C-alpha cells in the first residue's frame, strides 16, 4: 500500500472494534468479509455514520448463522437480494453476499446473481468512489478503480464505462445527481454524456426506486446542484417533467430568467428557514413543496398586452399536478396531502397586504392550513425572492405581523382546536333531529359563525342555531 492508502486504512479502522470482531468471526468460519462502499468513502471524508456495509463470500443463511449469538438483533428483509442486517450496540450493519446484478432492457427489477470474489463485487458497484474496500480482519485496502483518488479530486466516475454501468442499473444516473448534491462532487464529463444519451432508460426503473432516490436528493445538503443536473441531462423530463417545464414560463414581473430558477431559489431559501420547523430536518415535505409550488404556471400562462403575463389560479392547478405526480411516484397519501395543501395555499398570504385581514380571515387561514401551518409559514417566507430590498423588507414585516396575530388569537381562542361552540350531539338535542345531513349543515353553519366572530359561548351559539333553523324551515 502507498502511504496515502495506509493512512486511509488507519482512519477507517478507528471507527469501531465491531469491524475487527466481525472480521475475526467470519475468518474463523473460513469466509471472506470486507467493509465496502459508501461507509469507506464517507469515513475518508470525515462523514462517518453508525451504518456500515460489508461484502462477504458467505451466503445469506451462513451470514445469519455467524451473526447469531453475536448481534443484538438480526433481520432478513433483504435476504432475497443476499443481504442480512443486524444491530450491534450503536452500530447498524448490512452484510451482503458477493454479487452482480443487471437489468433486462424491458424489466423493472434487477436480476441478482451471487459472485465469487471481492474484486468482482466491486466491479459491479455504481461509482469508483464506492468501489473501495478494507479486507477484514487483515486491514488490506482494496481500490482497483482509483476510488481514493476520485475522493481526493471530488470526482464522480464509474468503475468501467458509464454506458455499461447505467445499462446495468439506470437508477445510477439519478444517484450521480444525488451524490453531486450530497457530496459536492463533480461528475466526470463521460458520466454526464452517458446520462444525457441514456436518460430515457430511467423509465424502466420502478417508481418506488425513483421516488426514494429523489427524496435523498431533495434532502441533501445542496439539492439545487443535483436538480440542475437532472434537468440539463434530460433525466428530469422522465422522473419529474413538471420541473423542466418551468423553464418555459417567464414570471409575471420579469424578475427571473424563468420560473425554474425562481423555484430553485425558493428551495434554497426554504432550506435556510428549516430551523423554524418543529419537525425533524431536513424536511422533505417543505423542500419539495418549495421546489414545485409554481408547477401550475406553464398550464395557466396567459399573455395580456405586449408585456403582461398572468398565471391565474396556478396555485389550484399546481396542487392538482403535484398530487398527480406524487401519486405516480408512489408517495404516501399523507405526504401527497401535505405537499398538495402547501402548493394550493402558497399564494393566500398575498391578500394580507399591510394587515387588512380581519380576525375572521386570519382564523380561516389557520383553519385551512391545519397541521401544515408551520410549513406554510416557511414556504411563504421562502417564496419572497424579489431583489427590491424595500419590498422584501415590507413582505417580511407583513408576515411577521400575520404570525404575531395568529399567536395572539391562539392564546385567546385556542385556534389549534378550532371548532364550533356546540358539537353534533348538542345540535341534535337542541334541534330535536336524528343523525343525518341536517346535523352536518348545522355544524357547518356554526363553524362559519365561529370563524367570523370567534368564540361565542354555548348559550349564544344555541340562540344563533335556533335562529338559523327557524329561518331555514
C-alpha positions as CSV (number, residue, x, y, z in Angstrom):
1,X,0.0,0.0,0.0
2,X,1.0,3.6,-0.6
3,X,1.4,5.9,2.4
4,X,-1.9,7.6,1.5
5,X,-3.7,4.2,1.4
6,X,-2.1,3.3,4.8
7,X,-3.3,6.5,6.3
8,X,-6.7,5.8,4.8
9,X,-6.9,2.4,6.4
10,X,-5.8,3.7,9.8
11,X,-8.5,6.3,9.8
12,X,-11.1,3.8,8.7
13,X,-10.3,1.3,11.4
14,X,-10.6,3.9,14.2
15,X,-14.4,3.7,13.7
16,X,-15.1,0.7,15.9
17,X,-13.9,-2.6,17.4
18,X,-17.0,-4.1,15.9
19,X,-15.3,-4.2,12.5
20,X,-12.5,-6.4,13.7
21,X,-14.8,-8.6,15.8
22,X,-16.9,-9.3,12.8
23,X,-13.9,-10.0,10.6
24,X,-12.5,-12.4,13.1
25,X,-15.8,-14.2,13.3
26,X,-16.1,-14.7,9.6
27,X,-12.4,-15.6,9.1
28,X,-12.7,-18.3,11.8
29,X,-15.5,-19.9,9.8
30,X,-13.4,-19.8,6.6
31,X,-15.3,-16.9,4.9
32,X,-14.0,-13.6,3.4
33,X,-15.5,-10.3,4.6
34,X,-14.7,-6.7,3.9
35,X,-16.0,-3.2,4.8
36,X,-17.2,-1.8,1.5
37,X,-18.8,1.1,-0.4
38,X,-20.2,4.3,0.9
39,X,-19.1,3.8,4.5
40,X,-15.4,3.6,3.3
41,X,-15.9,6.7,1.2
42,X,-17.7,8.7,4.0
43,X,-15.2,7.8,6.7
44,X,-12.4,9.1,4.4
45,X,-14.4,12.3,4.0
46,X,-14.9,12.6,7.7
47,X,-18.6,11.9,7.3
48,X,-18.7,8.7,9.4
49,X,-22.1,7.3,10.4
50,X,-23.3,4.4,12.5
51,X,-24.4,2.4,9.4
52,X,-21.8,0.1,7.9
53,X,-21.9,-2.1,4.8
54,X,-19.9,-5.3,4.3
55,X,-19.5,-7.8,1.4
56,X,-18.7,-11.4,2.1
57,X,-18.2,-14.8,0.4
58,X,-20.8,-16.3,2.7
59,X,-24.3,-16.9,1.5
60,X,-27.2,-15.4,3.5
61,X,-28.1,-18.4,5.5
62,X,-24.5,-18.7,6.6
63,X,-24.4,-14.9,7.4
64,X,-27.4,-15.4,9.7
65,X,-25.7,-18.3,11.5
66,X,-22.5,-16.4,12.0
67,X,-24.3,-13.3,13.4
68,X,-26.5,-15.4,15.7
69,X,-25.3,-15.1,19.3
70,X,-23.1,-12.0,18.5
71,X,-25.5,-9.4,17.1
72,X,-28.1,-7.8,19.4
73,X,-30.8,-8.1,16.7
74,X,-30.9,-9.7,13.2
75,X,-33.3,-9.1,10.3
76,X,-33.6,-10.7,6.9
77,X,-35.8,-8.3,5.0
78,X,-33.2,-8.1,2.2
79,X,-32.4,-11.8,2.1
80,X,-33.8,-12.3,-1.4
81,X,-31.1,-9.9,-2.6
82,X,-28.4,-11.6,-0.5
83,X,-28.4,-9.1,2.4
84,X,-28.8,-9.7,6.1
85,X,-29.0,-6.8,8.5
86,X,-28.2,-6.6,12.2
87,X,-27.6,-4.3,15.1
88,X,-24.6,-4.5,17.4
89,X,-24.6,-1.9,20.1
90,X,-25.0,1.5,18.4
91,X,-23.9,0.2,15.0
92,X,-26.3,-1.0,12.2
93,X,-24.6,-3.5,9.8
94,X,-25.7,-4.8,6.4
95,X,-23.8,-7.8,5.2
96,X,-24.3,-8.9,1.6
97,X,-23.0,-11.9,-0.3
98,X,-20.7,-11.0,-3.2
99,X,-23.0,-10.4,-6.1
100,X,-23.6,-8.9,-9.5
101,X,-26.9,-7.5,-10.8
102,X,-28.2,-6.2,-14.1
103,X,-31.3,-5.1,-15.8
104,X,-33.1,-6.7,-18.7
105,X,-33.9,-3.9,-21.2
106,X,-37.6,-4.3,-20.6
107,X,-37.5,-5.2,-16.9
108,X,-38.1,-3.0,-13.8
109,X,-36.4,-5.5,-11.4
110,X,-32.7,-6.2,-11.2
111,X,-31.5,-9.8,-11.8
112,X,-29.3,-10.8,-8.8
113,X,-26.6,-13.4,-9.0
114,X,-24.0,-14.3,-6.4
115,X,-20.4,-13.5,-7.2
116,X,-17.2,-15.3,-6.1
117,X,-14.7,-12.5,-5.3
118,X,-14.5,-9.1,-3.7
119,X,-12.9,-7.7,-6.8
120,X,-15.9,-8.9,-8.9
121,X,-18.3,-7.4,-6.4
122,X,-16.6,-4.1,-6.5
123,X,-16.6,-4.1,-10.3
124,X,-20.5,-4.0,-10.3
125,X,-20.7,-1.0,-8.0
126,X,-22.0,2.3,-9.2
127,X,-19.0,4.6,-8.9
128,X,-15.3,4.2,-8.3
129,X,-15.6,6.2,-5.0
130,X,-17.9,3.5,-3.8
131,X,-15.8,0.6,-5.1
132,X,-13.2,0.7,-2.3
133,X,-13.0,-1.9,0.5
134,X,-10.9,-2.9,3.5
135,X,-10.5,-6.7,3.9
136,X,-11.0,-8.0,7.4
137,X,-9.6,-8.8,9.8
138,X,-6.3,-8.2,7.9
139,X,-6.9,-4.5,7.1
140,X,-5.9,-4.7,3.5
141,X,-7.1,-1.7,1.5
142,X,-8.6,-2.7,-1.9
143,X,-9.1,0.0,-4.5
144,X,-9.0,-1.4,-8.0
145,X,-10.6,1.5,-9.8
146,X,-8.9,4.6,-8.2
147,X,-11.7,5.5,-5.8
148,X,-9.3,7.1,-3.3
149,X,-8.0,9.4,-6.0
150,X,-11.6,10.3,-7.0
151,X,-12.4,11.1,-3.4
152,X,-9.4,13.4,-3.2
153,X,-10.3,15.1,-6.5
154,X,-14.1,15.1,-5.7
155,X,-15.0,13.3,-8.9
156,X,-17.8,11.0,-9.7
157,X,-16.6,8.3,-12.1
158,X,-17.8,4.8,-12.9
159,X,-15.5,1.7,-12.4
160,X,-16.0,0.7,-16.1
161,X,-17.7,2.7,-18.9
162,X,-20.6,4.8,-17.8
163,X,-22.7,3.2,-20.5
164,X,-22.2,-0.3,-19.1
165,X,-22.8,0.9,-15.6
166,X,-26.0,2.8,-16.4
167,X,-27.2,0.0,-18.6
168,X,-26.9,-2.5,-15.7
169,X,-28.9,-0.2,-13.4
170,X,-30.3,3.0,-14.9
171,X,-31.0,4.4,-11.4
172,X,-27.3,5.1,-11.1
173,X,-27.9,8.1,-13.3
174,X,-30.1,9.6,-10.6
175,X,-27.5,8.5,-8.0
176,X,-24.9,10.5,-9.8
177,X,-27.0,13.6,-9.4
178,X,-27.7,12.8,-5.8
179,X,-24.0,12.4,-4.9
180,X,-23.2,15.7,-6.7
181,X,-25.8,17.3,-4.4
182,X,-24.8,15.4,-1.3
183,X,-21.1,15.5,-1.5
184,X,-20.4,18.5,-3.8
185,X,-18.5,16.2,-6.2
186,X,-18.4,16.9,-9.9
187,X,-19.5,14.1,-12.4
188,X,-16.9,13.2,-14.9
189,X,-17.7,14.5,-18.4
190,X,-18.1,10.9,-19.7
191,X,-20.7,10.3,-16.9
192,X,-22.7,13.4,-17.9
193,X,-22.6,12.4,-21.5
194,X,-23.9,9.0,-20.8
195,X,-26.6,10.3,-18.5
196,X,-27.7,12.6,-21.3
197,X,-27.6,9.9,-24.0
198,X,-29.4,7.3,-21.9
199,X,-31.8,9.4,-19.9
200,X,-34.9,7.6,-21.3
201,X,-33.7,4.3,-19.9
202,X,-34.7,5.6,-16.4
203,X,-38.3,4.8,-17.4
204,X,-37.7,1.0,-16.8
205,X,-36.9,1.6,-13.1
206,X,-39.7,1.2,-10.6
207,X,-41.5,4.3,-9.4
208,X,-40.6,3.4,-5.8
209,X,-36.9,3.3,-6.5
210,X,-37.0,6.6,-8.4
211,X,-39.0,8.1,-5.5
212,X,-36.5,7.0,-2.9
213,X,-33.6,8.5,-4.9
214,X,-35.5,11.7,-5.4
215,X,-36.2,12.1,-1.7
216,X,-32.5,11.6,-0.9
217,X,-31.5,14.2,-3.5
218,X,-34.0,16.8,-2.3
219,X,-32.9,16.2,1.3
220,X,-29.2,16.5,0.5
221,X,-27.0,19.5,1.5
222,X,-27.2,21.2,-1.9
223,X,-30.1,19.8,-3.8
224,X,-30.0,22.6,-6.4
225,X,-26.8,21.1,-7.8
226,X,-28.4,17.7,-8.3
227,X,-31.7,19.0,-9.7
228,X,-29.9,21.1,-12.2
229,X,-28.0,18.0,-13.4
230,X,-31.3,16.1,-13.7
231,X,-32.7,18.9,-15.8
232,X,-29.7,19.5,-18.0
233,X,-29.2,15.8,-18.8
234,X,-32.9,15.3,-19.6
235,X,-33.5,12.9,-16.7
236,X,-36.0,15.2,-15.1
237,X,-38.1,15.0,-18.2
238,X,-38.8,11.4,-17.3
239,X,-39.0,11.5,-13.5
240,X,-40.3,14.9,-12.7
241,X,-41.3,16.5,-16.0
242,X,-43.1,19.5,-14.3
243,X,-39.7,20.8,-13.2
244,X,-38.0,21.4,-16.6
245,X,-41.4,22.7,-17.9
246,X,-40.9,25.7,-15.6
247,X,-38.2,26.9,-17.9
248,X,-40.9,27.8,-20.4
249,X,-42.8,30.1,-18.0
250,X,-41.4,33.6,-17.6
251,X,-42.7,35.1,-14.4
252,X,-45.2,38.0,-14.5
253,X,-42.8,40.6,-13.0
254,X,-39.9,39.6,-15.3
255,X,-37.6,39.4,-12.2
256,X,-36.2,36.0,-13.0
257,X,-34.7,34.3,-16.0
258,X,-37.5,31.8,-15.7
259,X,-39.8,30.3,-13.1
260,X,-37.5,27.3,-12.9
261,X,-34.6,29.4,-11.5
262,X,-37.1,31.2,-9.1
263,X,-38.3,27.7,-7.8
264,X,-34.7,26.7,-7.1
265,X,-34.1,29.9,-5.2
266,X,-37.3,29.3,-3.2
267,X,-36.0,25.8,-2.4
268,X,-32.6,27.3,-1.2
269,X,-34.4,29.8,1.0
270,X,-36.8,27.2,2.4
271,X,-33.7,25.2,3.5
272,X,-32.3,28.3,5.2
273,X,-35.6,28.6,7.1
274,X,-35.9,25.0,8.1
275,X,-34.7,25.8,11.6
276,X,-38.1,27.3,12.2
277,X,-39.8,23.9,12.0
278,X,-40.5,21.7,14.9
279,X,-40.4,18.6,12.7
280,X,-37.0,16.8,12.1
281,X,-34.9,18.3,9.4
282,X,-34.1,18.0,6.5
283,X,-37.9,18.1,5.9
284,X,-38.8,16.6,2.5
285,X,-42.3,18.0,2.6
286,X,-41.5,21.7,2.8
287,X,-38.5,21.3,0.5
288,X,-40.5,19.5,-2.2
289,X,-43.4,22.0,-1.9
290,X,-40.9,24.8,-2.3
291,X,-39.5,23.2,-5.4
292,X,-42.8,22.6,-7.2
293,X,-45.0,25.3,-5.7
294,X,-45.2,27.0,-9.1
295,X,-45.7,24.0,-11.4
296,X,-49.2,25.2,-12.3
297,X,-47.7,28.2,-14.1
298,X,-47.0,26.7,-17.5
299,X,-50.6,25.4,-17.8
300,X,-52.1,28.8,-16.7
301,X,-49.8,31.2,-18.5
302,X,-51.7,33.9,-20.5
303,X,-50.5,36.9,-22.4
304,X,-52.3,40.2,-21.9
305,X,-50.9,43.0,-23.9
306,X,-47.3,43.5,-25.0
307,X,-45.6,42.7,-21.7
308,X,-48.2,41.4,-19.3
309,X,-48.1,37.7,-18.4
310,X,-50.5,36.2,-16.0
311,X,-50.8,32.8,-14.2
312,X,-54.3,33.0,-12.7
313,X,-55.2,30.0,-10.4
314,X,-51.8,28.4,-10.9
315,X,-52.0,27.5,-7.2
316,X,-55.1,25.4,-7.6
317,X,-53.8,23.8,-10.9
318,X,-50.4,23.3,-9.3
319,X,-51.8,21.4,-6.3
320,X,-53.6,19.0,-8.7
321,X,-50.4,18.5,-10.7
322,X,-48.4,17.9,-7.5
323,X,-50.8,15.3,-6.3
324,X,-50.9,13.5,-9.6
325,X,-47.1,13.4,-9.9
326,X,-46.6,12.3,-6.3
327,X,-49.2,9.6,-6.7
328,X,-47.4,8.3,-9.8
329,X,-44.2,8.2,-7.8
330,X,-45.9,6.1,-5.1
331,X,-45.6,8.7,-2.3
332,X,-47.8,8.1,0.8
333,X,-51.2,9.6,0.9
334,X,-50.1,11.7,3.9
335,X,-47.2,13.3,2.0
336,X,-49.3,13.8,-1.1
337,X,-51.9,15.7,1.0
338,X,-49.2,17.7,2.9
339,X,-47.5,18.9,-0.3
340,X,-50.7,19.4,-2.2
341,X,-52.1,21.6,0.6
342,X,-48.9,23.8,0.7
343,X,-48.9,24.3,-3.0
344,X,-52.6,25.2,-3.0
345,X,-52.2,27.7,-0.2
346,X,-48.8,29.3,-1.1
347,X,-50.4,32.4,-2.6
348,X,-53.0,33.0,0.2
349,X,-50.8,35.4,2.2
350,X,-50.5,37.8,-0.7
351,X,-54.0,39.1,0.1
352,X,-52.9,40.2,3.5
353,X,-51.4,43.5,2.3
354,X,-50.3,45.5,5.3
355,X,-52.6,43.8,7.7
356,X,-56.0,44.4,6.2
357,X,-57.2,40.9,7.0
358,X,-60.0,40.7,9.6
359,X,-59.6,38.3,12.5
360,X,-62.1,36.1,10.6
361,X,-59.7,35.9,7.6
362,X,-56.8,35.0,9.9
363,X,-58.9,32.3,11.5
364,X,-59.7,30.9,8.1
365,X,-56.0,30.9,7.1
366,X,-55.2,28.9,10.2
367,X,-58.2,26.6,9.7
368,X,-57.3,25.9,6.0
369,X,-53.6,25.3,6.7
370,X,-54.4,22.9,9.6
371,X,-51.4,20.9,10.6
372,X,-49.3,22.4,7.8
373,X,-49.4,26.0,9.2
374,X,-45.8,25.9,10.4
375,X,-44.6,24.6,7.0
376,X,-46.8,27.2,5.2
377,X,-45.0,29.9,7.2
378,X,-41.7,28.7,5.9
379,X,-42.8,28.3,2.3
380,X,-44.5,31.7,2.2
381,X,-41.4,33.4,3.5
382,X,-39.1,31.5,1.1
383,X,-41.3,32.5,-1.8
384,X,-40.1,36.1,-1.5
385,X,-37.3,36.3,-4.0
386,X,-37.6,40.0,-5.0
387,X,-34.3,41.8,-5.4
388,X,-36.0,45.0,-4.3
389,X,-34.8,45.3,-0.6
390,X,-37.6,47.7,0.3
391,X,-40.3,45.4,-1.0
392,X,-38.6,42.3,0.6
393,X,-38.5,44.0,4.0
394,X,-42.1,45.0,3.7
395,X,-43.2,41.5,2.9
396,X,-41.2,40.1,5.8
397,X,-42.7,42.7,8.2
398,X,-46.2,41.9,6.9
399,X,-45.7,38.2,7.5
400,X,-44.2,38.9,11.0
401,X,-47.4,40.8,11.7
402,X,-49.6,37.9,10.5
403,X,-47.7,35.3,12.6
404,X,-48.0,37.6,15.6
405,X,-51.8,38.0,15.1
406,X,-52.1,34.2,14.8
407,X,-50.3,33.7,18.1
408,X,-52.5,36.3,19.8
409,X,-55.6,34.7,18.5
410,X,-54.3,31.2,19.5
411,X,-53.8,32.4,23.1
412,X,-57.3,34.0,23.2
413,X,-59.3,31.4,21.3
414,X,-57.4,28.0,21.2
415,X,-57.1,28.2,17.4
416,X,-55.2,24.9,17.3
417,X,-58.5,23.2,18.3
418,X,-60.7,25.4,16.1
419,X,-64.3,24.0,16.2
420,X,-67.8,25.3,16.8
421,X,-69.2,26.1,20.3
422,X,-71.6,23.2,20.0
423,X,-70.8,19.6,18.9
424,X,-73.0,17.2,16.9
425,X,-74.7,15.7,20.0
426,X,-75.7,19.1,21.3
427,X,-77.0,20.1,17.9
428,X,-79.3,17.1,17.7
429,X,-80.5,17.6,21.2
430,X,-81.3,21.4,20.7
431,X,-83.0,20.9,17.3
432,X,-84.6,17.5,18.1
433,X,-83.3,15.9,15.0
434,X,-81.6,12.5,14.4
435,X,-78.2,11.9,12.8
436,X,-78.1,12.9,9.2
437,X,-77.3,15.6,6.6
438,X,-79.1,18.3,8.5
439,X,-76.7,17.9,11.5
440,X,-73.8,18.4,9.2
441,X,-75.3,21.5,7.7
442,X,-75.9,22.9,11.2
443,X,-72.4,22.1,12.2
444,X,-71.0,23.9,9.1
445,X,-73.2,27.0,9.9
446,X,-71.8,27.1,13.5
447,X,-68.2,26.6,12.2
448,X,-68.6,29.6,9.8
449,X,-70.0,31.6,12.7
450,X,-67.0,30.6,14.8
451,X,-64.6,31.7,12.1
452,X,-66.4,35.0,11.6
453,X,-67.0,36.1,15.2
454,X,-64.7,34.0,17.4
455,X,-65.9,32.0,20.4
456,X,-69.5,32.8,21.3
457,X,-70.1,30.5,24.2
458,X,-72.7,27.8,24.3
459,X,-75.7,30.0,25.1
460,X,-75.1,32.5,22.3
461,X,-74.4,29.7,19.9
462,X,-77.6,28.0,20.9
463,X,-79.6,31.1,20.1
464,X,-77.9,31.6,16.7
465,X,-78.5,27.9,15.9
466,X,-82.2,28.2,16.7
467,X,-82.5,31.4,14.7
468,X,-80.7,29.7,11.7
469,X,-83.0,26.7,12.0
470,X,-86.2,28.7,12.1
471,X,-85.2,30.8,9.1
472,X,-84.3,27.6,7.2
473,X,-87.5,25.9,7.9
